[in-house]
Amino acid sequence: MTNVVPNGKVAIVTGASSGIGRVTARELALQGYRVFLACRSAERTKPVLEEISRVSAGTAKVAYIPLDLADLDSVRRCAEAFLKLRLPLHLLVGNAGLAGQRGLTRSGFELAFGTCHVGHFLQVQLLLERLKESAPARVVMVSSKAHRHAQTIDMTAVRQPTSSRTGIKEYAVAKLANLLFTKELARQLEGSGVTTYAVHPGVVATDVWRTLPGPAAWLLKKFMRSEAEGAATTLFCATTPALSTQSGLYYADCAEAEASPTAQDMALAAELWRLSQEWVAGR
């Protein structure tokens, strides 16, 4: 057990009830952050809170805050609940995501795109002033190497139900959107003291793959890394002092990596930003 010494910093981690998010929240808490675990299920988050309390001998500061990224009303309620606490916000980790699922979000977006991108986009917008007030602050988005499989974003298709059988094509588009959002956010925040990072955690054995067909899941798991290994790059970008002057870049294996040409298309990033603003304003 470790007695935690508070560092005065506050973090929100989405999707922290399992997998990479669970490890990320735990490690940040053990480093002295006050961590809010933003998740859909209080029941599933409770064991994580108990684990953090146990390993910190009750000295870590952690709390659950309800968030369903597929429901933009839930995103608004989550941001409102946090802002009412009148706390600073030094770190926002957009970790939550899904892959291999099909459908449409409650707010009318393709399931992976709506959850991974649109929900996080609105969350950042609603918390942006608090991040600026708390600067230096960071936004870390969990993307994926899978973004390379998306050559563009069909802005019409992302408003329709998943069309592919496995949902992997749509997952690639969602992860590309995470990267483009990170780059455009960095451009808009230049000089504000808020820096942004997109990370590829590796293919990790987490619940994100829970609905894939059996053979596909079996094949993927042969090449998967552990949750701790998957969280390493997120934590690297969230806490490494040397990265404080970097923003809008892509990282893998705790080092800067080369994103696809499409992920570096600033015109596409600007168009995605413009449309995302319209989408969340109308919902």
ZADO-1210 file (C-alpha; in nm, 4 decimals, padded with zeros to 6 digits):
<atoms>
<atom x="00.0000" y="00.0000" z="00.0000" code="MET" pos="1"/>
<atom x="00.1073" y="00.3553" z="-00.0730" code="THR" pos="2"/>
<atom x="00.0151" y="00.6708" z="00.1150" code="ASN" pos="3"/>
<atom x="-00.0637" y="00.9324" z="-00.1477" code="VAL" pos="4"/>
<atom x="00.0648" y="01.2879" z="-00.1223" code="VAL" pos="5"/>
<atom x="-00.1791" y="01.5220" z="-00.3052" code="PRO" pos="6"/>
<atom x="-00.0183" y="01.7247" z="-00.5842" code="ASN" pos="7"/>
<atom x="-00.3002" y="01.9778" z="-00.6093" code="GLY" pos="8"/>
<atom x="-00.4002" y="01.8640" z="-00.9578" code="LYS" pos="9"/>
<atom x="-00.7439" y="01.7501" z="-01.0739" code="VAL" pos="10"/>
<atom x="-00.8100" y="01.5009" z="-01.3538" code="ALA" pos="11"/>
<atom x="-01.1096" y="01.3530" z="-01.5319" code="ILE" pos="12"/>
<atom x="-01.0714" y="01.0129" z="-01.6996" code="VAL" pos="13"/>
<atom x="-01.3545" y="00.8851" z="-01.9197" code="THR" pos="14"/>
<atom x="-01.4210" y="00.5144" z="-01.9457" code="GLY" pos="15"/>
<atom x="-01.2323" y="00.4449" z="-01.6234" code="ALA" pos="16"/>
<atom x="-01.4428" y="00.1528" z="-01.5030" code="SER" pos="17"/>
<atom x="-01.2233" y="-00.1022" z="-01.6817" code="SER" pos="18"/>
<atom x="-00.9214" y="-00.1553" z="-01.9027" code="GLY" pos="19"/>
<atom x="-00.6781" y="00.1230" z="-01.9848" code="ILE" pos="20"/>
<atom x="-00.8999" y="00.3820" z="-01.8184" code="GLY" pos="21"/>
<atom x="-00.8991" y="00.1913" z="-01.4896" code="ARG" pos="22"/>
<atom x="-00.5197" y="00.1720" z="-01.4877" code="VAL" pos="23"/>
<atom x="-00.4881" y="00.5361" z="-01.5921" code="THR" pos="24"/>
<atom x="-00.7189" y="00.6565" z="-01.3142" code="ALA" pos="25"/>
<atom x="-00.5458" y="00.4410" z="-01.0546" code="ARG" pos="26"/>
<atom x="-00.1953" y="00.5527" z="-01.1455" code="GLU" pos="27"/>
<atom x="-00.2914" y="00.9206" z="-01.1579" code="LEU" pos="28"/>
<atom x="-00.4546" y="00.8893" z="-00.8164" code="ALA" pos="29"/>
<atom x="-00.1426" y="00.7249" z="-00.6758" code="LEU" pos="30"/>
<atom x="00.0622" y="01.0134" z="-00.8156" code="GLN" pos="31"/>
<atom x="-00.1468" y="01.2574" z="-00.6132" code="GLY" pos="32"/>
<atom x="-00.4141" y="01.3682" z="-00.8597" code="TYR" pos="33"/>
<atom x="-00.7717" y="01.4120" z="-00.7465" code="ARG" pos="34"/>
<atom x="-00.9375" y="01.1911" z="-01.0083" code="VAL" pos="35"/>
<atom x="-01.2954" y="01.1825" z="-01.1313" code="PHE" pos="36"/>
<atom x="-01.3867" y="00.8563" z="-01.3036" code="LEU" pos="37"/>
<atom x="-01.6414" y="00.9545" z="-01.5687" code="ALA" pos="38"/>
<atom x="-01.8266" y="00.6355" z="-01.6594" code="CYS" pos="39"/>
<atom x="-02.1679" y="00.5036" z="-01.7570" code="ARG" pos="40"/>
<atom x="-02.2155" y="00.2631" z="-01.4678" code="SER" pos="41"/>
<atom x="-02.1770" y="00.3414" z="-01.0977" code="ALA" pos="42"/>
<atom x="-02.1946" y="-00.0307" z="-01.0259" code="GLU" pos="43"/>
<atom x="-01.9039" y="-00.1136" z="-01.2566" code="ARG" pos="44"/>
<atom x="-01.7000" y="00.1824" z="-01.1340" code="THR" pos="45"/>
<atom x="-01.7385" y="00.0992" z="-00.7647" code="LYS" pos="46"/>
<atom x="-01.4795" y="-00.1855" z="-00.7659" code="PRO" pos="47"/>
<atom x="-01.2247" y="00.0498" z="-00.9265" code="VAL" pos="48"/>
<atom x="-01.2828" y="00.3122" z="-00.6580" code="LEU" pos="49"/>
<atom x="-01.2466" y="00.0412" z="-00.3941" code="GLU" pos="50"/>
<atom x="-00.9247" y="-00.0855" z="-00.5537" code="GLU" pos="51"/>
<atom x="-00.7718" y="00.2633" z="-00.5570" code="ILE" pos="52"/>
<atom x="-00.8746" y="00.3191" z="-00.1970" code="SER" pos="53"/>
<atom x="-00.7229" y="-00.0150" z="-00.0969" code="ARG" pos="54"/>
<atom x="-00.3855" y="00.0322" z="-00.2682" code="VAL" pos="55"/>
<atom x="-00.3582" y="00.3879" z="-00.1355" code="SER" pos="56"/>
<atom x="-00.4603" y="00.2968" z="00.2205" code="ALA" pos="57"/>
<atom x="-00.7576" y="00.5283" z="00.1770" code="GLY" pos="58"/>
<atom x="-00.5470" y="00.8353" z="00.1025" code="THR" pos="59"/>
<atom x="-00.6185" y="00.8754" z="-00.2697" code="ALA" pos="60"/>
<atom x="-00.8913" y="01.1192" z="-00.3730" code="LYS" pos="61"/>
<atom x="-01.1206" y="00.9590" z="-00.6303" code="VAL" pos="62"/>
<atom x="-01.4884" y="00.9908" z="-00.7167" code="ALA" pos="63"/>
<atom x="-01.7424" y="00.8655" z="-00.9689" code="TYR" pos="64"/>
<atom x="-01.9204" y="01.1050" z="-01.2036" code="ILE" pos="65"/>
<atom x="-02.1907" y="00.9744" z="-01.4416" code="PRO" pos="66"/>
<atom x="-02.1159" y="01.0019" z="-01.8137" code="LEU" pos="67"/>
<atom x="-02.2615" y="00.8334" z="-02.1211" code="ASP" pos="68"/>
<atom x="-02.0778" y="00.9732" z="-02.4228" code="LEU" pos="69"/>
<atom x="-02.3415" y="00.8326" z="-02.6578" code="ALA" pos="70"/>
<atom x="-02.5980" y="01.0658" z="-02.5004" code="ASP" pos="71"/>
<atom x="-02.5120" y="01.4346" z="-02.5374" code="LEU" pos="72"/>
<atom x="-02.7556" y="01.5281" z="-02.2629" code="ASP" pos="73"/>
<atom x="-02.5543" y="01.3038" z="-02.0299" code="SER" pos="74"/>
<atom x="-02.2334" y="01.4774" z="-02.1432" code="VAL" pos="75"/>
<atom x="-02.3872" y="01.8134" z="-02.0530" code="ARG" pos="76"/>
<atom x="-02.5013" y="01.6877" z="-01.7118" code="ARG" pos="77"/>
<atom x="-02.1538" y="01.5497" z="-01.6423" code="CYS" pos="78"/>
<atom x="-01.9837" y="01.8778" z="-01.7268" code="ALA" pos="79"/>
<atom x="-02.2369" y="02.0739" z="-01.5238" code="GLU" pos="80"/>
<atom x="-02.1871" y="01.8486" z="-01.2211" code="ALA" pos="81"/>
<atom x="-01.8111" y="01.8934" z="-01.2374" code="PHE" pos="82"/>
<atom x="-01.8224" y="02.2695" z="-01.2884" code="LEU" pos="83"/>
<atom x="-02.0524" y="02.3077" z="-00.9876" code="LYS" pos="84"/>
<atom x="-01.7699" y="02.1733" z="-00.7703" code="LEU" pos="85"/>
<atom x="-01.5677" y="02.4867" z="-00.8556" code="ARG" pos="86"/>
<atom x="-01.2490" y="02.2853" z="-00.8848" code="LEU" pos="87"/>
<atom x="-00.9646" y="02.3466" z="-01.1290" code="PRO" pos="88"/>
<atom x="-00.9126" y="02.0971" z="-01.4117" code="LEU" pos="89"/>
<atom x="-00.5552" y="02.0185" z="-01.5077" code="HIS" pos="90"/>
<atom x="-00.6035" y="01.6997" z="-01.7069" code="LEU" pos="91"/>
<atom x="-00.8802" y="01.5534" z="-01.9206" code="LEU" pos="92"/>
<atom x="-00.8206" y="01.2025" z="-02.0539" code="VAL" pos="93"/>
<atom x="-01.0630" y="01.1042" z="-02.3301" code="GLY" pos="94"/>
<atom x="-01.0188" y="00.7304" z="-02.2909" code="ASN" pos="95"/>
<atom x="-01.3677" y="00.5845" z="-02.3342" code="ALA" pos="96"/>
<atom x="-01.4436" y="00.4075" z="-02.6597" code="GLY" pos="97"/>
<atom x="-01.5833" y="00.0998" z="-02.8236" code="LEU" pos="98"/>
<atom x="-01.5091" y="-00.1210" z="-03.1220" code="ALA" pos="99"/>
<atom x="-01.6949" y="-00.3927" z="-03.3042" code="GLY" pos="100"/>
<atom x="-02.0393" y="-00.2702" z="-03.2038" code="GLN" pos="101"/>
<atom x="-02.3049" y="-00.1595" z="-03.4483" code="ARG" pos="102"/>
<atom x="-02.5856" y="00.0904" z="-03.4279" code="GLY" pos="103"/>
<atom x="-02.6696" y="00.4540" z="-03.3646" code="LEU" pos="104"/>
<atom x="-02.6160" y="00.6606" z="-03.0516" code="THR" pos="105"/>
<atom x="-02.9067" y="00.8102" z="-02.8616" code="ARG" pos="106"/>
<atom x="-02.8047" y="01.1455" z="-03.0062" code="SER" pos="107"/>
<atom x="-02.8149" y="01.0197" z="-03.3660" code="GLY" pos="108"/>
<atom x="-02.4565" y="00.9352" z="-03.4668" code="PHE" pos="109"/>
<atom x="-02.2897" y="00.6167" z="-03.5854" code="GLU" pos="110"/>
<atom x="-02.2158" y="00.4314" z="-03.2628" code="LEU" pos="111"/>
<atom x="-01.8336" y="00.4371" z="-03.2599" code="ALA" pos="112"/>
<atom x="-01.8087" y="00.7886" z="-03.4034" code="PHE" pos="113"/>
<atom x="-02.0704" y="00.9311" z="-03.1695" code="GLY" pos="114"/>
<atom x="-01.9131" y="00.7743" z="-02.8624" code="THR" pos="115"/>
<atom x="-01.5430" y="00.8188" z="-02.9397" code="CYS" pos="116"/>
<atom x="-01.5557" y="01.1585" z="-03.1091" code="HIS" pos="117"/>
<atom x="-01.8792" y="01.3544" z="-03.0753" code="VAL" pos="118"/>
<atom x="-01.9264" y="01.2879" z="-02.7033" code="GLY" pos="119"/>
<atom x="-01.5670" y="01.3797" z="-02.6243" code="HIS" pos="120"/>
<atom x="-01.5845" y="01.6854" z="-02.8508" code="PHE" pos="121"/>
<atom x="-01.8775" y="01.8242" z="-02.6546" code="LEU" pos="122"/>
<atom x="-01.7169" y="01.7367" z="-02.3218" code="GLN" pos="123"/>
<atom x="-01.4022" y="01.9296" z="-02.4089" code="VAL" pos="124"/>
<atom x="-01.6048" y="02.2271" z="-02.5335" code="GLN" pos="125"/>
<atom x="-01.7987" y="02.2446" z="-02.2081" code="LEU" pos="126"/>
<atom x="-01.4860" y="02.2184" z="-01.9917" code="LEU" pos="127"/>
<atom x="-01.2526" y="02.4257" z="-02.2064" code="LEU" pos="128"/>
<atom x="-01.2756" y="02.7490" z="-02.0083" code="GLU" pos="129"/>
<atom x="-01.2023" y="02.5622" z="-01.6860" code="ARG" pos="130"/>
<atom x="-00.8988" y="02.3985" z="-01.8489" code="LEU" pos="131"/>
<atom x="-00.7729" y="02.7402" z="-01.9631" code="LYS" pos="132"/>
<atom x="-00.8261" y="02.8874" z="-01.6170" code="GLU" pos="133"/>
<atom x="-00.6285" y="02.5966" z="-01.4688" code="SER" pos="134"/>
<atom x="-00.3371" y="02.6124" z="-01.7137" code="ALA" pos="135"/>
<atom x="-00.0951" y="02.4537" z="-01.7503" code="PRO" pos="136"/>
<atom x="-00.3420" y="02.1808" z="-01.8401" code="ALA" pos="137"/>
<atom x="-00.3548" y="01.8880" z="-02.0811" code="ARG" pos="138"/>
<atom x="-00.6085" y="01.7027" z="-02.2954" code="VAL" pos="139"/>
<atom x="-00.5095" y="01.3470" z="-02.3848" code="VAL" pos="140"/>
<atom x="-00.7213" y="01.1619" z="-02.6407" code="MET" pos="141"/>
<atom x="-00.6876" y="00.7860" z="-02.6786" code="VAL" pos="142"/>
<atom x="-00.6825" y="00.7251" z="-03.0534" code="SER" pos="143"/>
<atom x="-00.5450" y="00.4185" z="-03.2320" code="SER" pos="144"/>
<atom x="-00.3113" y="00.3043" z="-03.5045" code="LYS" pos="145"/>
<atom x="-00.6339" y="00.1864" z="-03.6686" code="ALA" pos="146"/>
<atom x="-00.6833" y="00.5455" z="-03.7851" code="HIS" pos="147"/>
<atom x="-00.4556" y="00.4562" z="-04.0782" code="ARG" pos="148"/>
<atom x="-00.7323" y="00.2428" z="-04.2278" code="HIS" pos="149"/>
<atom x="-00.9552" y="00.5476" z="-04.2753" code="ALA" pos="150"/>
<atom x="-00.8751" y="00.7569" z="-04.5821" code="GLN" pos="151"/>
<atom x="-01.1299" y="01.0266" z="-04.5045" code="THR" pos="152"/>
<atom x="-01.4460" y="01.0908" z="-04.3026" code="ILE" pos="153"/>
<atom x="-01.7800" y="01.0594" z="-04.4795" code="ASP" pos="154"/>
<atom x="-01.9704" y="01.3312" z="-04.2941" code="MET" pos="155"/>
<atom x="-02.3016" y="01.1833" z="-04.4069" code="THR" pos="156"/>
<atom x="-02.2238" y="00.8254" z="-04.3034" code="ALA" pos="157"/>
<atom x="-02.1366" y="00.9300" z="-03.9487" code="VAL" pos="158"/>
<atom x="-02.4999" y="01.0367" z="-03.9036" code="ARG" pos="159"/>
<atom x="-02.6246" y="00.6893" z="-04.0011" code="GLN" pos="160"/>
<atom x="-02.6171" y="00.3457" z="-03.8322" code="PRO" pos="161"/>
<atom x="-02.3031" y="00.1335" z="-03.8646" code="THR" pos="162"/>
<atom x="-02.2904" y="-00.0170" z="-04.2133" code="SER" pos="163"/>
<atom x="-02.0048" y="-00.2694" z="-04.1903" code="SER" pos="164"/>
<atom x="-02.0629" y="-00.6133" z="-04.0393" code="ARG" pos="165"/>
<atom x="-01.7870" y="-00.5871" z="-03.7792" code="THR" pos="166"/>
<atom x="-01.7892" y="-00.2124" z="-03.7138" code="GLY" pos="167"/>
<atom x="-01.4108" y="-00.2022" z="-03.7519" code="ILE" pos="168"/>
<atom x="-01.4285" y="00.0334" z="-04.0513" code="LYS" pos="169"/>
<atom x="-01.6298" y="00.2801" z="-03.8460" code="GLU" pos="170"/>
<atom x="-01.3916" y="00.2393" z="-03.5513" code="TYR" pos="171"/>
<atom x="-01.1038" y="00.3489" z="-03.7771" code="ALA" pos="172"/>
<atom x="-01.3000" y="00.6596" z="-03.8775" code="VAL" pos="173"/>
<atom x="-01.3726" y="00.7402" z="-03.5125" code="ALA" pos="174"/>
<atom x="-01.0056" y="00.7075" z="-03.4191" code="LYS" pos="175"/>
<atom x="-00.9078" y="00.9284" z="-03.7146" code="LEU" pos="176"/>
<atom x="-01.1537" y="01.1850" z="-03.5809" code="ALA" pos="177"/>
<atom x="-00.9826" y="01.1717" z="-03.2399" code="ASN" pos="178"/>
<atom x="-00.6511" y="01.2590" z="-03.4046" code="LEU" pos="179"/>
<atom x="-00.7912" y="01.5374" z="-03.6197" code="LEU" pos="180"/>
<atom x="-00.9706" y="01.6842" z="-03.3192" code="PHE" pos="181"/>
<atom x="-00.6480" y="01.6792" z="-03.1173" code="THR" pos="182"/>
<atom x="-00.4598" y="01.8665" z="-03.3902" code="LYS" pos="183"/>
<atom x="-00.7257" y="02.1313" z="-03.4440" code="GLU" pos="184"/>
<atom x="-00.7717" y="02.1762" z="-03.0693" code="LEU" pos="185"/>
<atom x="-00.3959" y="02.2325" z="-03.0351" code="ALA" pos="186"/>
<atom x="-00.4065" y="02.4937" z="-03.3105" code="ARG" pos="187"/>
<atom x="-00.6917" y="02.6810" z="-03.1446" code="GLN" pos="188"/>
<atom x="-00.5335" y="02.6625" z="-02.7986" code="LEU" pos="189"/>
<atom x="-00.1874" y="02.7789" z="-02.8998" code="GLU" pos="190"/>
<atom x="-00.0494" y="03.0084" z="-02.6324" code="GLY" pos="191"/>
<atom x="-00.3261" y="02.9254" z="-02.3827" code="SER" pos="192"/>
<atom x="-00.1221" y="02.6905" z="-02.1668" code="GLY" pos="193"/>
<atom x="-00.3471" y="02.3972" z="-02.2567" code="VAL" pos="194"/>
<atom x="-00.1711" y="02.1292" z="-02.4613" code="THR" pos="195"/>
<atom x="-00.3152" y="01.8289" z="-02.6437" code="THR" pos="196"/>
<atom x="-00.1963" y="01.4778" z="-02.7209" code="TYR" pos="197"/>
<atom x="-00.3310" y="01.1792" z="-02.9173" code="ALA" pos="198"/>
<atom x="-00.2095" y="00.8325" z="-02.8266" code="VAL" pos="199"/>
<atom x="-00.2063" y="00.4821" z="-02.9697" code="HIS" pos="200"/>
<atom x="-00.2180" y="00.2457" z="-02.6710" code="PRO" pos="201"/>
<atom x="-00.1537" y="-00.0663" z="-02.8766" code="GLY" pos="202"/>
<atom x="-00.4072" y="-00.3444" z="-02.9182" code="VAL" pos="203"/>
<atom x="-00.5046" y="-00.4082" z="-02.5591" code="VAL" pos="204"/>
<atom x="-00.7160" y="-00.6842" z="-02.4080" code="ALA" pos="205"/>
<atom x="-00.9981" y="-00.4650" z="-02.2766" code="THR" pos="206"/>
<atom x="-01.3787" y="-00.4498" z="-02.2887" code="ASP" pos="207"/>
<atom x="-01.3596" y="-00.2311" z="-02.5989" code="VAL" pos="208"/>
<atom x="-01.3534" y="-00.5538" z="-02.8037" code="TRP" pos="209"/>
<atom x="-01.6266" y="-00.7337" z="-02.6115" code="ARG" pos="210"/>
<atom x="-01.8783" y="-00.7633" z="-02.8950" code="THR" pos="211"/>
<atom x="-01.6455" y="-00.8770" z="-03.1735" code="LEU" pos="212"/>
<atom x="-01.7299" y="-01.2176" z="-03.3267" code="PRO" pos="213"/>
<atom x="-01.5480" y="-01.5028" z="-03.1511" code="GLY" pos="214"/>
<atom x="-01.2895" y="-01.5813" z="-03.4233" code="PRO" pos="215"/>
<atom x="-01.1962" y="-01.2135" z="-03.4683" code="ALA" pos="216"/>
<atom x="-01.1644" y="-01.1611" z="-03.0936" code="ALA" pos="217"/>
<atom x="-00.9486" y="-01.4755" z="-03.0604" code="TRP" pos="218"/>
<atom x="-00.7158" y="-01.3609" z="-03.3373" code="LEU" pos="219"/>
<atom x="-00.6777" y="-01.0119" z="-03.1953" code="LEU" pos="220"/>
<atom x="-00.6062" y="-01.1389" z="-02.8454" code="LYS" pos="221"/>
<atom x="-00.3049" y="-01.3310" z="-02.9732" code="LYS" pos="222"/>
<atom x="-00.1380" y="-00.9953" z="-03.0374" code="PHE" pos="223"/>
<atom x="-00.2773" y="-00.7944" z="-02.7466" code="MET" pos="224"/>
<atom x="-00.0758" y="-00.6279" z="-02.4724" code="ARG" pos="225"/>
<atom x="-00.1695" y="-00.5874" z="-02.1072" code="SER" pos="226"/>
<atom x="-00.3822" y="-00.3047" z="-01.9714" code="GLU" pos="227"/>
<atom x="-00.0808" y="-00.1628" z="-01.7868" code="ALA" pos="228"/>
<atom x="00.1235" y="-00.1612" z="-02.1090" code="GLU" pos="229"/>
<atom x="-00.1695" y="00.0011" z="-02.2890" code="GLY" pos="230"/>
<atom x="-00.2006" y="00.2781" z="-02.0317" code="ALA" pos="231"/>
<atom x="00.1706" y="00.3613" z="-02.0392" code="ALA" pos="232"/>
<atom x="00.1572" y="00.6050" z="-02.3327" code="THR" pos="233"/>
<atom x="-00.1521" y="00.7797" z="-02.1955" code="THR" pos="234"/>
<atom x="00.0257" y="00.8333" z="-01.8642" code="LEU" pos="235"/>
<atom x="00.3413" y="00.9416" z="-02.0454" code="PHE" pos="236"/>
<atom x="00.1520" y="01.2164" z="-02.2281" code="CYS" pos="237"/>
<atom x="-00.0488" y="01.3115" z="-01.9214" code="ALA" pos="238"/>
<atom x="00.2393" y="01.3560" z="-01.6790" code="THR" pos="239"/>
<atom x="00.5793" y="01.3895" z="-01.8490" code="THR" pos="240"/>
<atom x="00.7166" y="01.7402" z="-01.7815" code="PRO" pos="241"/>
<atom x="00.9245" y="01.7400" z="-02.1018" code="ALA" pos="242"/>
<atom x="00.6059" y="01.7279" z="-02.3118" code="LEU" pos="243"/>
<atom x="00.4687" y="02.0510" z="-02.1680" code="SER" pos="244"/>
<atom x="00.5867" y="02.2473" z="-02.4720" code="THR" pos="245"/>
<atom x="00.4497" y="01.9974" z="-02.7256" code="GLN" pos="246"/>
<atom x="00.0929" y="01.9962" z="-02.8508" code="SER" pos="247"/>
<atom x="-00.1204" y="01.8364" z="-03.1199" code="GLY" pos="248"/>
<atom x="00.1136" y="01.5428" z="-03.1769" code="LEU" pos="249"/>
<atom x="00.0607" y="01.1666" z="-03.1926" code="TYR" pos="250"/>
<atom x="00.2361" y="00.9193" z="-02.9634" code="TYR" pos="251"/>
<atom x="00.2875" y="00.5432" z="-02.9462" code="ALA" pos="252"/>
<atom x="00.5058" y="00.3367" z="-02.7136" code="ASP" pos="253"/>
<atom x="00.5851" y="00.6477" z="-02.5077" code="CYS" pos="254"/>
<atom x="00.7394" y="00.8318" z="-02.8030" code="ALA" pos="255"/>
<atom x="00.6254" y="01.0660" z="-03.0763" code="GLU" pos="256"/>
<atom x="00.4971" y="00.8725" z="-03.3796" code="ALA" pos="257"/>
<atom x="00.4010" y="00.9530" z="-03.7361" code="GLU" pos="258"/>
<atom x="00.0276" y="00.9795" z="-03.7971" code="ALA" pos="259"/>
<atom x="-00.1234" y="00.9013" z="-04.1363" code="SER" pos="260"/>
<atom x="-00.1282" y="01.1781" z="-04.4005" code="PRO" pos="261"/>
<atom x="-00.5066" y="01.2011" z="-04.3607" code="THR" pos="262"/>
<atom x="-00.4667" y="01.2563" z="-03.9859" code="ALA" pos="263"/>
<atom x="-00.2446" y="01.5548" z="-04.0646" code="GLN" pos="264"/>
<atom x="-00.4917" y="01.7138" z="-04.3073" code="ASP" pos="265"/>
<atom x="-00.5674" y="02.0442" z="-04.1359" code="MET" pos="266"/>
<atom x="-00.8445" y="02.1287" z="-04.3843" code="ALA" pos="267"/>
<atom x="-01.0229" y="01.8059" z="-04.2915" code="LEU" pos="268"/>
<atom x="-00.9605" y="01.8789" z="-03.9234" code="ALA" pos="269"/>
<atom x="-01.1162" y="02.2236" z="-03.9593" code="ALA" pos="270"/>
<atom x="-01.4175" y="02.0831" z="-04.1447" code="GLU" pos="271"/>
<atom x="-01.4688" y="01.8155" z="-03.8792" code="LEU" pos="272"/>
<atom x="-01.4498" y="02.0821" z="-03.6086" code="TRP" pos="273"/>
<atom x="-01.7025" y="02.3066" z="-03.7849" code="ARG" pos="274"/>
<atom x="-01.9516" y="02.0261" z="-03.8341" code="LEU" pos="275"/>
<atom x="-01.8990" y="01.8904" z="-03.4826" code="SER" pos="276"/>
<atom x="-01.9887" y="02.2327" z="-03.3437" code="GLN" pos="277"/>
<atom x="-02.3067" y="02.2331" z="-03.5504" code="GLU" pos="278"/>
<atom x="-02.3938" y="01.8781" z="-03.4441" code="TRP" pos="279"/>
<atom x="-02.3586" y="01.9371" z="-03.0698" code="VAL" pos="280"/>
<atom x="-02.5348" y="02.2745" z="-03.0874" code="ALA" pos="281"/>
<atom x="-02.8357" y="02.1110" z="-03.2470" code="GLY" pos="282"/>
<atom x="-02.8628" y="01.8304" z="-02.9923" code="ARG" pos="283"/>
</atoms>
